[in-house]
Amino acid sequence: MDGIQGAVLNVKMNYIEAWTEARRSIASHYDHLLEKLRCKRPAPPAHSRHVYHVYAVALTRRAEAQSALQAAGIGSGIHYPVPVHLQKAYSFLEYGAGALPVTELLANRFLSLPIYAELRQEHVREVVLELEKAVLAESA
């Protein structure tokens, strides 16, 4: 990190708690709106405070849902497409494909929805509405 990056980060640190609480509020709104869908949502342990850097849901047909969101002008992401145990840096562990089947399944299902401190509740509703359409279309 150079001096300019350090100076910028030092200023940003004054806002981190407010940004974290804003993301937690947005995640709570997502949780409420997504209750009726049958998808896994973040479930933070009771002993910690989630900062919701990512809000990922598990979908059986992730590609279709992502395409539907994209068609509606809504960005989404796949933050961790390759499980850690299958990444080259961890090859020394000698875990091959199939060694951690749940991890591998979830890596193929998680879709990260938009979340950032300035995201407005009406935009969260739009994301959920489009996601509901995609999920309902896949079960029809």
N, CA, C and O of each residue as an XYZ file, in Angstrom:
560
protein
N       0.856     -1.167      0.000
C       0.000      0.000      0.000
C       0.907      1.236      0.000
O       1.859      1.326      0.775
N       0.592      2.176     -0.878
C       1.385      3.397     -0.892
C       0.740      4.446      0.021
O      -0.312      4.200      0.612
N       1.359      5.584      0.126
C       0.888      6.636      1.029
C      -0.496      7.170      0.688
O      -1.298      7.438      1.582
N      -0.777      7.325     -0.599
C      -2.085      7.841     -1.011
C      -3.180      6.837     -0.651
O      -4.225      7.216     -0.123
N      -2.940      5.567     -0.936
C      -3.924      4.542     -0.581
C      -4.150      4.520      0.931
O      -5.282      4.376      1.392
N      -3.077      4.663      1.693
C      -3.186      4.700      3.151
C      -3.995      5.891      3.629
O      -4.804      5.768      4.548
N      -3.779      7.043      3.008
C      -4.525      8.240      3.395
C      -6.012      8.083      3.098
O      -6.858      8.463      3.908
N      -6.326      7.518      1.927
C      -7.728      7.289      1.563
C      -8.357      6.297      2.533
O      -9.464      6.525      3.021
N      -7.666      5.209      2.813
C      -8.182      4.203      3.739
C      -8.392      4.798      5.130
O      -9.372      4.477      5.803
N      -7.492      5.646      5.553
C      -7.617      6.283      6.862
C      -8.905      7.111      6.944
O      -9.576      7.107      7.976
N      -9.251      7.812      5.876
C     -10.498      8.585      5.848
C     -11.698      7.644      5.835
O     -12.683      7.874      6.538
N     -11.612      6.581      5.031
C     -12.729      5.628      4.937
C     -13.027      4.964      6.276
O     -14.177      4.622      6.555
N     -12.014      4.779      7.098
C     -12.220      4.127      8.391
C     -13.222      4.884      9.257
O     -13.869      4.288     10.118
N     -13.355      6.188      9.036
C     -14.337      6.975      9.792
C     -15.777      6.587      9.454
O     -16.695      6.894     10.215
N     -15.978      5.918      8.327
C     -17.318      5.586      7.853
C     -17.643      4.099      7.939
O     -18.778      3.706      7.672
N     -16.689      3.280      8.298
C     -16.876      1.834      8.191
C     -18.030      1.317      9.045
O     -18.761      0.426      8.612
N     -18.204      1.849     10.230
C     -19.287      1.373     11.091
C     -20.649      1.732     10.488
O     -21.558      0.902     10.506
N     -20.810      2.924      9.967
C     -22.075      3.326      9.337
C     -22.341      2.481      8.099
O     -23.474      2.060      7.864
N     -21.308      2.234      7.310
C     -21.480      1.406      6.110
C     -21.857     -0.026      6.488
O     -22.701     -0.647      5.842
N     -21.229     -0.537      7.530
C     -21.546     -1.893      7.984
C     -22.995     -1.978      8.433
O     -23.706     -2.912      8.061
N     -23.435     -1.026      9.217
C     -24.828     -1.048      9.697
C     -25.817     -0.884      8.539
O     -26.896     -1.476      8.558
N     -25.457     -0.094      7.545
C     -26.329      0.054      6.372
C     -26.448     -1.274      5.631
O     -27.548     -1.665      5.240
N     -25.335     -1.968      5.433
C     -25.377     -3.274      4.761
C     -26.147     -4.293      5.592
O     -26.863     -5.125      5.035
N     -26.014     -4.243      6.897
C     -26.770     -5.157      7.765
C     -28.272     -4.887      7.646
O     -29.069     -5.825      7.647
N     -28.655     -3.642      7.545
C     -30.064     -3.287      7.367
C     -30.579     -3.781      6.015
O     -31.690     -4.302      5.920
N     -29.776     -3.616      4.984
C     -30.159     -4.085      3.644
C     -30.291     -5.606      3.648
O     -31.236     -6.143      3.072
N     -29.363     -6.300      4.286
C     -29.425     -7.760      4.375
C     -30.691     -8.198      5.108
O     -31.325     -9.181      4.724
N     -31.051     -7.483      6.142
C     -32.279     -7.797      6.879
C     -33.499     -7.625      5.976
O     -34.443     -8.413      6.041
N     -33.475     -6.611      5.148
C     -34.577     -6.385      4.201
C     -34.631     -7.527      3.177
O     -35.709     -8.039      2.873
N     -33.476     -7.921      2.652
C     -33.423     -9.080      1.758
C     -33.998    -10.312      2.473
O     -34.837    -11.020      1.917
N     -33.544    -10.561      3.698
C     -34.017    -11.725      4.454
C     -35.540    -11.747      4.531
O     -36.171    -12.774      4.280
N     -36.111    -10.619      4.877
C     -37.569    -10.526      5.010
C     -38.269    -10.805      3.676
O     -39.231    -11.571      3.625
N     -37.786    -10.185      2.606
C     -38.433    -10.333      1.304
C     -38.212    -11.708      0.677
O     -39.029    -12.165     -0.123
N     -37.115    -12.364      1.036
C     -36.799    -13.660      0.435
C     -37.330    -14.856      1.228
O     -37.103    -16.003      0.844
N     -38.031    -14.596      2.325
C     -38.527    -15.691      3.165
C     -39.344    -16.712      2.383
O     -39.227    -17.915      2.617
N     -40.174    -16.234      1.450
C     -41.071    -17.152      0.746
C     -40.384    -17.991     -0.331
O     -40.942    -18.990     -0.784
N     -39.187    -17.599     -0.742
C     -38.460    -18.388     -1.736
C     -37.727    -19.528     -1.046
O     -37.276    -19.400      0.092
N     -37.620    -20.621     -1.740
C     -36.891    -21.765     -1.181
C     -35.435    -21.697     -1.616
O     -34.984    -22.479     -2.453
N     -34.722    -20.768     -1.044
C     -33.294    -20.671     -1.334
C     -32.555    -20.419     -0.029
O     -33.066    -19.759      0.876
N     -31.365    -20.948      0.049
C     -30.548    -20.704      1.235
C     -30.090    -19.257      1.203
O     -29.697    -18.722      0.167
N     -30.158    -18.647      2.377
C     -29.705    -17.268      2.544
C     -28.616    -17.249      3.613
O     -28.449    -18.228      4.341
N     -27.882    -16.158      3.715
C     -26.858    -16.095      4.767
C     -27.490    -16.321      6.142
O     -28.550    -15.773      6.447
N     -26.843    -17.113      6.944
C     -27.311    -17.390      8.303
C     -26.141    -17.210      9.256
O     -25.462    -18.177      9.604
N     -25.906    -15.974      9.677
C     -24.743    -15.730     10.541
C     -24.918    -16.392     11.904
O     -26.030    -16.454     12.428
N     -23.830    -16.882     12.476
C     -23.919    -17.471     13.802
C     -24.281    -16.411     14.840
O     -23.962    -15.233     14.682
N     -24.940    -16.843     15.882
C     -25.406    -15.918     16.922
C     -24.252    -15.227     17.647
O     -24.435    -14.136     18.186
N     -23.086    -15.833     17.670
C     -21.964    -15.287     18.444
C     -21.141    -14.246     17.670
O     -20.098    -13.806     18.153
N     -21.598    -13.849     16.476
C     -20.819    -12.884     15.702
C     -21.733    -11.867     15.019
O     -22.957    -11.995     15.036
N     -21.117    -10.874     14.430
C     -21.852     -9.823     13.722
C     -21.415     -9.829     12.264
O     -20.282     -9.473     11.939
N     -22.324    -10.235     11.400
C     -22.038    -10.320      9.963
C     -21.956     -8.905      9.386
O     -22.764     -8.044      9.735
N     -20.985     -8.665      8.507
C     -20.858     -7.345      7.878
C     -21.446     -7.324      6.468
O     -21.533     -6.262      5.851
N     -21.848     -8.485      5.956
C     -22.487     -8.600      4.643
C     -21.687     -7.928      3.538
O     -22.208     -7.120      2.769
N     -20.416     -8.281      3.478
C     -19.595     -7.881      2.332
C     -20.212     -8.464      1.062
O     -20.176     -7.847     -0.002
N     -20.779     -9.668      1.196
C     -21.470    -10.364      0.117
C     -22.787    -10.874      0.683
O     -22.835    -11.341      1.821
N     -23.856    -10.788     -0.105
C     -25.130    -11.404      0.255
C     -25.417    -12.427     -0.843
O     -25.904    -12.084     -1.920
N     -25.105    -13.687     -0.547
C     -25.250    -14.743     -1.549
C     -26.401    -15.672     -1.194
O     -26.595    -16.034     -0.033
N     -27.157    -16.046     -2.211
C     -28.241    -17.016     -2.055
C     -27.884    -18.246     -2.879
O     -27.198    -18.146     -3.896
N     -28.353    -19.401     -2.433
C     -28.092    -20.651     -3.154
C     -29.310    -20.987     -4.006
O     -30.426    -21.102     -3.499
N     -29.082    -21.140     -5.293
C     -30.158    -21.416     -6.246
C     -29.818    -22.660     -7.059
O     -28.675    -22.851     -7.475
N     -30.816    -23.494     -7.277
C     -30.548    -24.719     -8.041
C     -30.226    -24.412     -9.502
O     -29.466    -25.141    -10.138
N     -30.803    -23.335    -10.032
C     -30.520    -22.962    -11.423
C     -29.971    -21.545    -11.450
O     -30.616    -20.606    -11.917
N     -28.761    -21.428    -10.934
C     -28.121    -20.124    -10.778
C     -27.960    -19.383    -12.102
O     -28.232    -18.184    -12.171
N     -27.527    -20.066    -13.141
C     -27.274    -19.401    -14.423
C     -28.535    -18.755    -14.963
O     -28.492    -17.630    -15.461
N     -29.662    -19.456    -14.870
C     -30.927    -18.902    -15.351
C     -31.339    -17.686    -14.526
O     -31.799    -16.685    -15.074
N     -31.173    -17.775    -13.218
C     -31.524    -16.648    -12.347
C     -30.628    -15.452    -12.638
O     -31.104    -14.318    -12.693
N     -29.338    -15.696    -12.822
C     -28.418    -14.605    -13.118
C     -28.754    -13.963    -14.459
O     -28.688    -12.741    -14.596
N     -29.110    -14.767    -15.437
C     -29.502    -14.226    -16.745
C     -30.762    -13.381    -16.632
O     -30.856    -12.321    -17.251
N     -31.729    -13.839    -15.848
C     -32.968    -13.085    -15.670
C     -32.695    -11.746    -14.984
O     -33.263    -10.722    -15.364
N     -31.834    -11.759    -13.984
C     -31.480    -10.497    -13.319
C     -30.766     -9.568    -14.296
O     -31.050     -8.371    -14.344
N     -29.848    -10.116    -15.064
C     -29.118     -9.306    -16.036
C     -30.071     -8.700    -17.068
O     -29.928     -7.535    -17.438
N     -31.042     -9.489    -17.530
C     -32.020     -8.992    -18.510
C     -32.836     -7.840    -17.933
O     -33.304     -6.976    -18.674
N     -33.005     -7.828    -16.619
C     -33.742     -6.748    -15.950
C     -32.833     -5.589    -15.566
O     -33.272     -4.638    -14.919
N     -31.561     -5.669    -15.964
C     -30.622     -4.584    -15.664
C     -30.066     -4.636    -14.254
O     -29.611     -3.619    -13.732
N     -30.097     -5.814    -13.625
C     -29.629     -5.976    -12.249
C     -28.357     -6.809    -12.254
O     -28.341     -7.937    -12.748
N     -27.311     -6.251    -11.707
C     -26.060     -6.974    -11.625
C     -26.066     -7.990    -10.497
O     -26.739     -7.802     -9.484
N     -25.329     -9.046    -10.673
C     -25.130    -10.053     -9.636
C     -23.736    -10.621     -9.864
O     -23.075    -10.287    -10.847
N     -23.299    -11.471     -8.962
C     -21.952    -11.991     -9.120
C     -21.804    -13.401     -8.590
O     -22.638    -13.905     -7.837
N     -20.732    -14.009     -9.003
C     -20.347    -15.310     -8.476
C     -18.965    -15.084     -7.880
O     -17.957    -15.102     -8.588
N     -18.934    -14.874     -6.583
C     -17.689    -14.471     -5.942
C     -16.693    -15.598     -5.732
O     -15.486    -15.368     -5.804
N     -17.158    -16.793     -5.478
C     -16.241    -17.891     -5.181
C     -16.617    -19.110     -6.018
O     -17.153    -20.084     -5.489
N     -16.338    -19.062     -7.331
C     -16.769    -20.142     -8.214
C     -15.996    -21.454     -8.038
O     -16.503    -22.526     -8.365
N     -14.778    -21.362     -7.525
C     -13.962    -22.559     -7.335
C     -13.739    -22.745     -5.831
O     -13.179    -21.870     -5.171
N     -14.174    -23.877     -5.298
C     -13.944    -24.109     -3.868
C     -12.448    -24.065     -3.539
O     -11.606    -24.426     -4.362
N     -12.142    -23.624     -2.341
C     -10.739    -23.470     -1.940
C      -9.955    -24.767     -2.128
O      -8.821    -24.740     -2.605
N     -10.540    -25.885     -1.763
C      -9.781    -27.143     -1.827
C      -9.445    -27.571     -3.258
O      -8.619    -28.460     -3.462
N     -10.089    -26.936     -4.253
C      -9.801    -27.259     -5.655
C      -8.932    -26.202     -6.334
O      -8.643    -26.307     -7.526
N      -8.518    -25.195     -5.585
C      -7.661    -24.161     -6.142
C      -6.200    -24.622     -6.118
O      -5.770    -25.353     -5.226
N      -5.470    -24.177     -7.110
C      -4.078    -24.608     -7.278
C      -3.246    -24.359     -6.012
O      -2.412    -25.183     -5.638
N      -3.479    -23.235     -5.371
C      -2.686    -22.890     -4.184
C      -2.847    -23.910     -3.060
O      -1.994    -23.999     -2.176
N      -3.924    -24.671     -3.087
C      -4.174    -25.663     -2.036
C      -4.028    -27.097     -2.536
O      -4.475    -28.034     -1.874
N      -3.416    -27.270     -3.681
C      -3.270    -28.610     -4.251
C      -2.431    -29.524     -3.359
O      -2.571    -30.745     -3.419
N      -1.567    -28.944     -2.538
C      -0.744    -29.753     -1.636
C      -1.591    -30.534     -0.635
O      -1.116    -31.508     -0.052
N      -2.842    -30.115     -0.429
C      -3.740    -30.834      0.481
C      -4.239    -32.143     -0.131
O      -4.721    -33.033      0.569
N      -4.109    -32.233     -1.455
C      -4.465    -33.435     -2.206
C      -5.942    -33.796     -2.112
O      -6.310    -34.970     -2.083
N      -6.781    -32.766     -2.067
C      -8.224    -32.986     -2.166
C      -8.602    -32.860     -3.632
O      -8.285    -31.858     -4.274
N      -9.265    -33.851     -4.154
C      -9.705    -33.798     -5.535
C     -11.188    -33.484     -5.616
O     -11.870    -33.355     -4.599
N     -11.666    -33.364     -6.831
C     -13.092    -33.148     -7.054
C     -13.867    -34.288     -6.396
O     -13.518    -35.460     -6.538
N     -14.908    -33.923     -5.685
C     -15.727    -34.912     -5.001
C     -15.347    -35.113     -3.539
O     -16.086    -35.755     -2.793
N     -14.205    -34.574     -3.121
C     -13.757    -34.746     -1.737
C     -14.658    -34.011     -0.739
O     -14.897    -34.495      0.367
N     -15.145    -32.854     -1.139
C     -16.040    -32.052     -0.288
C     -17.296    -31.745     -1.102
O     -17.436    -30.637     -1.617
N     -18.203    -32.700     -1.224
C     -19.339    -32.549     -2.134
C     -20.291    -31.409     -1.796
O     -20.831    -30.778     -2.706
N     -20.509    -31.131     -0.532
C     -21.409    -30.030     -0.177
C     -20.779    -28.702     -0.579
O     -21.450    -27.835     -1.139
N     -19.509    -28.549     -0.294
C     -18.787    -27.333     -0.690
C     -18.857    -27.134     -2.196
O     -19.104    -26.025     -2.670
N     -18.641    -28.199     -2.939
C     -18.657    -28.117     -4.400
C     -20.055    -27.804     -4.923
O     -20.208    -27.039     -5.875
N     -21.065    -28.390     -4.307
C     -22.446    -28.118     -4.706
C     -22.776    -26.643     -4.495
O     -23.334    -25.990     -5.377
N     -22.426    -26.130     -3.321
C     -22.739    -24.730     -3.021
C     -21.947    -23.764     -3.902
O     -22.454    -22.701     -4.260
N     -20.726    -24.117     -4.250
C     -19.937    -23.264     -5.142
C     -20.623    -23.114     -6.493
O     -20.449    -22.104     -7.174
N     -21.398    -24.112     -6.878
C     -22.133    -24.058     -8.141
C     -23.509    -23.434     -8.013
O     -24.195    -23.239     -9.016
N     -23.919    -23.120     -6.802
C     -25.261    -22.565     -6.588
C     -25.286    -21.132     -6.073
O     -26.266    -20.422     -6.297
N     -24.246    -20.692     -5.397
C     -24.289    -19.358     -4.789
C     -24.270    -18.248     -5.838
O     -23.453    -18.243     -6.759
N     -25.191    -17.320     -5.666
C     -25.271    -16.123     -6.504
C     -25.287    -14.925     -5.568
O     -26.128    -14.845     -4.672
N     -24.370    -14.001     -5.769
C     -24.278    -12.812     -4.921
C     -25.179    -11.717     -5.466
O     -25.061    -11.299     -6.618
N     -26.076    -11.269     -4.612
C     -27.001    -10.194     -4.979
C     -26.371     -8.845     -4.659
O     -25.444     -8.770     -3.852
N     -26.863     -7.784     -5.283
C     -26.294     -6.461     -5.000
C     -26.435     -6.108     -3.520
O     -27.510     -6.247     -2.935
N     -25.351     -5.655     -2.934
C     -25.394     -5.130     -1.565
C     -24.255     -4.139     -1.398
O     -23.087     -4.462     -1.613
N     -24.618     -2.946     -1.015
C     -23.658     -1.893     -0.710
C     -24.406     -0.871      0.133
O     -25.636     -0.823      0.108
N     -23.682     -0.070      0.866
C     -24.273      0.806      1.879
C     -25.344      1.750      1.339
O     -26.282      2.096      2.057
N     -25.214      2.163      0.098
C     -26.149      3.145     -0.459
C     -27.337      2.516     -1.180
O     -28.172      3.237     -1.726
N     -27.430      1.189     -1.193
C     -28.521      0.508     -1.894
C     -29.845      0.850     -1.228
O     -29.986      0.717     -0.012
N     -30.804      1.286     -2.016
C     -32.097      1.714     -1.486
C     -33.067      0.541     -1.393
O     -32.982     -0.417     -2.161
N     -33.988      0.635     -0.439
C     -34.932     -0.459     -0.217
C     -35.774     -0.761     -1.442
O     -36.112     -1.921     -1.675
N     -36.123      0.239     -2.228
C     -36.906     -0.035     -3.429
C     -36.107     -0.845     -4.450
O     -36.678     -1.619     -5.220
N     -34.788     -0.664     -4.453
C     -33.951     -1.459     -5.351
C     -33.836     -2.905     -4.850
O     -33.775     -3.840     -5.649
N     -33.809     -3.080     -3.542
C     -33.815     -4.433     -2.977
C     -35.100     -5.133     -3.393
O     -35.072     -6.300     -3.781
N     -36.230     -4.428     -3.316
C     -37.518     -5.006     -3.733
C     -37.491     -5.391     -5.206
O     -38.013     -6.443     -5.574
N     -36.895     -4.565     -6.051
C     -36.789     -4.890     -7.486
C     -35.959     -6.148     -7.701
O     -36.331     -7.011     -8.496
N     -34.841     -6.256     -6.998
C     -33.980     -7.434     -7.120
C     -34.771     -8.679     -6.740
O     -34.751     -9.680     -7.456
N     -35.463     -8.611     -5.612
C     -36.212     -9.775     -5.125
C     -37.356    -10.119     -6.073
O     -37.615    -11.296     -6.326
N     -38.035     -9.118     -6.592
C     -39.132     -9.368     -7.538
C     -38.616    -10.116     -8.767
O     -39.227    -11.096     -9.194
N     -37.513     -9.672     -9.331
C     -36.940    -10.333    -10.513
C     -36.423    -11.729    -10.168
O     -36.558    -12.661    -10.960
N     -35.834    -11.863     -8.984
C     -35.359    -13.170     -8.560
C     -36.523    -14.130     -8.358
O     -36.432    -15.302     -8.724
N     -37.612    -13.644     -7.780
C     -38.815    -14.470     -7.608
C     -39.334    -14.948     -8.954
O     -39.693    -16.116     -9.103
N     -39.377    -14.059     -9.930
C     -39.840    -14.450    -11.263
C     -38.976    -15.568    -11.817
O     -39.491    -16.533    -12.381
N     -37.671    -15.444    -11.662
C     -36.742    -16.441    -12.188
C     -36.899    -17.768    -11.463
O     -36.903    -18.823    -12.097
N     -37.029    -17.727    -10.144
C     -37.139    -18.953     -9.356
C     -38.481    -19.626     -9.645
O     -38.547    -20.848     -9.777
N     -39.539    -18.839     -9.742
C     -40.852    -19.417    -10.031
C     -40.879    -20.013    -11.446
O     -41.511    -21.044    -11.679
N     -40.193    -19.360    -12.378
C     -40.139    -19.881    -13.747
C     -39.397    -21.212    -13.785
O     -39.746    -22.093    -14.571
N     -38.372    -21.368    -12.938
C     -37.602    -22.610    -12.950
C     -38.380    -23.759    -12.332
O     -38.125    -24.919    -12.653
N     -39.331    -23.455    -11.446
C     -40.096    -24.535    -10.806
C     -41.366    -24.861    -11.585
O     -42.070    -25.815    -11.253
N     -41.664    -24.072    -12.621
C     -42.883    -24.316    -13.416
C     -42.666    -25.404    -14.447
O     -43.583    -25.735    -15.198
